[in-house]
């Protein structure tokens, strides 16, 4: 197991890193110190100085401790969890339990009321819930226009399966869902907590949950974009389920579903397999009762990735980029990015304010082309509709966009380089 | 246009490297839609252009737009040249089949056919017409020539009978034998490949197995005759055919042809080469000297000369010319008809045997 630590500056003045021999949380904390003049965290020391990665909304770069955790699992105790008695397996069980606990801790929730399940990604998590909702209990499915396809599409198929009307509501500029309480009658509300287009957050989350519950409905949150830097919004929420992706939260590729036990037990379980039953007869089986999270985990799990998520949440809990909290660091960079992009002539910024996720377009230039041209300069940004085709393409009639999204690996130098390159490109291309 | 051009380029690149085959499939999807008059439904064109322009965009973004236009122009040129190349390949292939040369205008320039002296096409070429701003004529002549080639395909496939093309006063290398088949060669006395063919004929003993006759065809050029003395010799040969020497085993016209094609002068120079470099009067005197040597009296020689200059011979040569150009349809000299086929150009000893 290895971590990267700062070493003597390289020829370009940027610190180079070398492998150290120990792995551990204490060591990871030491490695969080800035490694170069642009204050890149040492945990991202593997990133070439010239590389500017601004697509954290798709997946965040993994800090070295997370990479080390996966590496350690595969090289030191590569066992199945939940079913073996040997030492490696016991350690896996302990680590997985610690990750479940870390997830609940980050959300400020209790294992007495919620269960944590692991799956492939946010999309898969939302589908697992919606496709197993009980028939007859709900009266409608409610979502918003500004949703990722991970929400927008499953709500369509679920409404069809359950024979329910589907209501698509607007979002306010600040991200709040605009609703009439009557629209929430026995509703299954599925919305994002933070937009993957402009980072706007569900500012009326508490009201939405309260009004929905008052009318016999449930709220399922797509927290894919919120869990990394906006988790404060989610802490202690009464929402019935929260789905997020570990790979957008500095973990390895993994989906997570945090579900209230009442909802979990009400599901008509249709996806079944090993790991979620206590006994199997010729024509029937008994589901587990003491591990409700397992009800959404048919088959063998991605143990290494689950363990890595635990390490990522632990890392998020203590990392202090530039002496700031992750949220403050991201806010600072977001302001710089927003101001810079807003000042480029010929560029239309979709955001109403600073955000770690900013989408733009130049009316006279193709965004895909700009993305390719920026890539030539080692600047990685996303282009297209970001799986939000309905909102961006159909509803707003926008051309493909360029999206800049920040992570804790990002630095002010990254933002300046991206800004300068884009400004130069647009000036030259106009 | 761009995706079609990319498909053409990738077609060749994919043939030598597997890494381009995935792009080839994308390019084909786009190309297929374009050639069926539908818009391309992929971003292939955009992706290709963007990646090609990206290095320029990083250094000189202001040049991206003109470079993008340049790529489109190059794409159009690639398509046009590909279409033209395809057309030339088909045309050359058909020409090769019909005339034994891929270049009908200058048959000697095509290395794929047998060696020969070409009968130049006096019609202006495509490039010449364009250079003269005759666009209609350029395309008109081009497609007329192609049409002529296609219309000649059936003649290529026919069973060739040399007797159908024999001149009225045909003479044979060896005495005529009705039990043998007849062969007919079209020759120009000045053409070096006719000389080589004659030597092959002798080596193969072809004259012993076939009744070999000939049509003398002096090749014309834009400025006169390709070989300056060919017309004079042809006139002499035709006059000798009309005034045959009694008792000669080998007709005198054939003896003259043999001397021109197979013998050398005292200086060791082939008579054909020597005659090609002579003034007309000297060549005429030489031929008359040979006639004397081959048994003609001076009076007969004078008569032959008189006939050679007559309208009768002129008409015979014109009739032979018409046979060669309109019936035999050859553009290569020598051409020899035997064994049911027309052989354009030089024929090897093995093929004659």
Boltz contact constraints between the chains, C-beta under 6 A:
constraints:
  - contact:
      token1: [A, 369]
      token2: [B, 50]
      max_distance: 6.0
  - contact:
      token1: [A, 372]
      token2: [B, 50]
      max_distance: 6.0
  - contact:
      token1: [A, 372]
      token2: [B, 54]
      max_distance: 6.0
  - contact:
      token1: [A, 373]
      token2: [B, 54]
      max_distance: 6.0
  - contact:
      token1: [A, 373]
      token2: [B, 57]
      max_distance: 6.0
  - contact:
      token1: [A, 376]
      token2: [B, 54]
      max_distance: 6.0
  - contact:
      token1: [A, 376]
      token2: [B, 58]
      max_distance: 6.0
  - contact:
      token1: [A, 377]
      token2: [B, 58]
      max_distance: 6.0
  - contact:
      token1: [A, 425]
      token2: [B, 61]
      max_distance: 6.0
  - contact:
      token1: [A, 428]
      token2: [B, 61]
      max_distance: 6.0
  - contact:
      token1: [A, 428]
      token2: [B, 62]
      max_distance: 6.0
  - contact:
      token1: [A, 429]
      token2: [B, 61]
      max_distance: 6.0
  - contact:
      token1: [A, 429]
      token2: [B, 64]
      max_distance: 6.0
